[in-house]
Amino acid sequence: MAGFHDPHRGIDVHHNLGGGRTINHERPDHSRVVSYGRGRGFVQRPYSFHGHEYARRDFYGHGGFHHGFYGRYYYRGMYINPYFPRAYFGIGFYGWAYNPWAYPVGWGWGWGGAPWYGYYGPWFSPYPMYAGPAFWLTDYMIAASLQEAYQARAEAQAEAGGFPPLEAGGGLSPEVKDQIAEEVKRQIALENAEAQTGRTQEPNAASSSIERALTDGIKHVFIAGQNLDVVDSNGNECALSEGDALQLIPGGDPNATAVNLTVLAGKGGHECRRGSVVAVNLPDLQEMQNHMRETIDAGMLELQKKQGTGGLPPAPASALAPPNESVLALNAPPPPPESEVASQIQQEYSSADQAEREALGGAPAPTSSLSPAPPMYSAPMGGAPMSAPPTVTIGQTPAQVTGMLGRPNSITDLGIKKIYFYPQMKITFIGDRVTDVN
């Protein structure tokens, strides 16, 4: 069962190609609970400020608990949720964090004994020396992403029986890492511009969201922050996971709801091959940018704390002032207790387990995305014989399918590829023609 919508519980469940599971429960008031695995996810609660809707996300996972703030911005016919910083540094810090250091410095991260680093060691190596903060922040962001990826793969291992292999001889090359570092500098410059008004005024979503990246003609680089299934230019499904690097291909249809990116680095197995072109829906692209900006912000806070230690150059006095809360954070409702957030995420995880058992006719939830599906039709218990079920065949159009089966429970829109989910049936369309039924 790749995914389905449970109308009774209001949840969407998706099994990723890499073996993970994402659960999304969005309510009519725009509040959401999202689970990426057992005990990992976030709870989103909307609030109003100056007549505009914003949201607080409370993240819980790996024993950590933190908050983020987001907008609700209408772009290209849909709503996206751009990230806005909860606090801004002083202008002196942004200048120090943007510019190179006087000389390259070394830094010991202390990852040597970490399981995630042992696993991803062939794929990721930190810079031997750091020419400036952007390179230090690049390794900080990649490492944070890979720690999440390792946790997700560990959970997939429990279900699928083993870690997917990494790409032989691949990984994050120095050239790709330098491209990521340039993107880090762009994000620092963007936040510096936002900081001039962000302490007293609402942020400009058009400037802070992916709208800027899609209209400035720059080949922006994105880092995946969660497991995501996409479709490449040949119509094949492939997976992205935390830490994968992609580069935006500028141009394209200005009204498109999905955009093309080139994969700069993937991890093998079910993952998208390096150099392939994949279509990413706008909400998913926005979440990639959100992940990058959030992680860079966390890294800048660490960098400010660690400046002048372990070989890092000391920052000037103008860069040492603590960040000030944004107007959005100052006017947001107080955060809920950590235990409440953890409980809601776990509840959605358990609800998805129950929903899958019910969808499979009471059978235990599948232990692998490769588990055989149950029969789509069963013989009647008695009475008149059941009429033959409608047959979906390769080449039919969406209109023909819905004419036979009615509206699907849910639709996954991957640009040229769409997947209709019915009870016990998944129908894949490419170019508005059925290409697969299972």
Secondary structure as the mmCIF struct_conf table of DSSP 4:
data_model
#
loop_
_struct_conf.conf_type_id
_struct_conf.id
_struct_conf.beg_label_comp_id
_struct_conf.beg_label_asym_id
_struct_conf.beg_label_seq_id
_struct_conf.end_label_comp_id
_struct_conf.end_label_asym_id
_struct_conf.end_label_seq_id
STRN STRN1 GLY A 3 ASP A 6
TURN_TY1_P TURN_TY1_P1 PRO A 7 GLY A 10
STRN STRN2 ILE A 11 HIS A 15
TURN_TY1_P TURN_TY1_P2 LEU A 17 GLY A 18
BEND BEND1 GLY A 19 GLY A 19
STRN STRN3 ARG A 21 GLU A 26
TURN_TY1_P TURN_TY1_P3 PRO A 28 ASP A 29
BEND BEND2 HIS A 30 HIS A 30
STRN STRN4 ARG A 32 GLY A 37
TURN_TY1_P TURN_TY1_P4 ARG A 38 GLY A 39
STRN STRN5 ARG A 40 PHE A 49
TURN_TY1_P TURN_TY1_P5 HIS A 50 GLY A 51
STRN STRN6 HIS A 52 GLY A 61
TURN_TY1_P TURN_TY1_P6 HIS A 62 GLY A 63
STRN STRN7 GLY A 64 GLY A 71
STRN STRN8 TYR A 73 TYR A 75
TURN_TY1_P TURN_TY1_P7 ARG A 76 GLY A 77
STRN STRN9 MET A 78 ILE A 80
STRN STRN10 TYR A 83 PHE A 84
BEND BEND3 ARG A 86 ARG A 86
STRN STRN11 ALA A 87 TYR A 88
HELX_RH_AL_P HELX_RH_AL_P1 ILE A 91 TYR A 98
BEND BEND4 ASN A 99 ASN A 99
HELX_LH_PP_P HELX_LH_PP_P1 PRO A 100 TRP A 101
BEND BEND5 ALA A 102 TYR A 103
STRN STRN12 VAL A 105 VAL A 105
TURN_TY1_P TURN_TY1_P8 GLY A 112 GLY A 113
HELX_RH_AL_P HELX_RH_AL_P2 PRO A 115 TYR A 120
TURN_TY1_P TURN_TY1_P9 GLY A 121 TRP A 123
BEND BEND6 PRO A 128 MET A 129
STRN STRN13 TYR A 130 TYR A 130
BEND BEND7 ALA A 131 GLY A 132
HELX_RH_AL_P HELX_RH_AL_P3 PRO A 133 ALA A 160
BEND BEND8 GLY A 161 GLY A 162
HELX_LH_PP_P HELX_LH_PP_P2 PHE A 163 GLU A 167
TURN_TY1_P TURN_TY1_P10 ALA A 168 GLY A 169
BEND BEND9 GLY A 171 GLY A 171
HELX_RH_AL_P HELX_RH_AL_P4 PRO A 174 GLY A 198
TURN_TY1_P TURN_TY1_P11 ARG A 199 THR A 200
BEND BEND10 GLN A 201 GLN A 201
HELX_RH_AL_P HELX_RH_AL_P5 ALA A 205 SER A 208
BEND BEND11 SER A 209 SER A 209
HELX_RH_AL_P HELX_RH_AL_P6 ILE A 210 THR A 215
BEND BEND12 ASP A 216 ASP A 216
STRN STRN14 VAL A 221 ILE A 223
BEND BEND13 GLN A 226 GLN A 226
STRN STRN15 LEU A 228 ASP A 232
TURN_TY1_P TURN_TY1_P12 SER A 233 ASN A 234
BEND BEND14 GLY A 235 GLY A 235
STRN STRN16 GLU A 237 LEU A 240
TURN_TY1_P TURN_TY1_P13 GLU A 242 GLY A 243
STRN STRN17 ALA A 245 LEU A 248
BEND BEND15 GLY A 252 GLY A 252
TURN_TY1_P TURN_TY1_P14 PRO A 254 ASN A 255
BEND BEND16 THR A 257 THR A 257
STRN STRN18 ALA A 258 ALA A 265
BEND BEND17 GLY A 268 GLY A 268
TURN_TY1_P TURN_TY1_P15 GLY A 269 HIS A 270
STRN STRN19 GLU A 271 GLU A 271
HELX_LH_PP_P HELX_LH_PP_P3 CYS A 272 ARG A 273
TURN_TY1_P TURN_TY1_P16 ARG A 274 GLY A 275
STRN STRN20 VAL A 277 ASN A 281
HELX_RH_AL_P HELX_RH_AL_P7 LEU A 282 LYS A 306
TURN_TY1_P TURN_TY1_P17 GLN A 307 GLY A 308
BEND BEND18 THR A 309 THR A 309
TURN_TY1_P TURN_TY1_P18 GLY A 310 GLY A 311
HELX_LH_PP_P HELX_LH_PP_P4 LEU A 312 PRO A 316
HELX_RH_3T_P HELX_RH_3T_P1 ALA A 317 ALA A 319
BEND BEND19 ALA A 321 ALA A 321
HELX_LH_PP_P HELX_LH_PP_P5 PRO A 322 PRO A 323
STRN STRN21 ASN A 324 GLU A 325
HELX_LH_PP_P HELX_LH_PP_P6 SER A 326 SER A 326
HELX_RH_AL_P HELX_RH_AL_P8 VAL A 327 LEU A 330
TURN_TY1_P TURN_TY1_P19 ASN A 331 ASN A 331
BEND BEND20 ALA A 332 ALA A 332
HELX_LH_PP_P HELX_LH_PP_P7 PRO A 333 PRO A 337
HELX_RH_AL_P HELX_RH_AL_P9 GLU A 338 ALA A 359
TURN_TY1_P TURN_TY1_P20 LEU A 360 GLY A 362
HELX_LH_PP_P HELX_LH_PP_P8 ALA A 363 PRO A 366
BEND BEND21 THR A 367 SER A 368
TURN_TY1_P TURN_TY1_P21 SER A 369 LEU A 370
BEND BEND22 SER A 371 SER A 371
HELX_LH_PP_P HELX_LH_PP_P9 PRO A 372 PRO A 375
BEND BEND23 MET A 376 MET A 376
BEND BEND24 MET A 381 ALA A 384
HELX_LH_PP_P HELX_LH_PP_P10 PRO A 385 PRO A 390
TURN_TY1_P TURN_TY1_P22 ILE A 394 GLY A 395
HELX_RH_AL_P HELX_RH_AL_P10 PRO A 398 LEU A 405
BEND BEND25 ARG A 407 ARG A 407
BEND BEND26 ASN A 409 ASN A 409
STRN STRN22 SER A 410 LEU A 414
TURN_TY1_P TURN_TY1_P23 GLY A 415 ILE A 416
STRN STRN23 LYS A 417 TYR A 422
TURN_TY1_P TURN_TY1_P24 PRO A 423 GLN A 424
STRN STRN24 MET A 425 ILE A 430
BEND BEND27 GLY A 431 ARG A 433
STRN STRN25 VAL A 434 VAL A 437
#
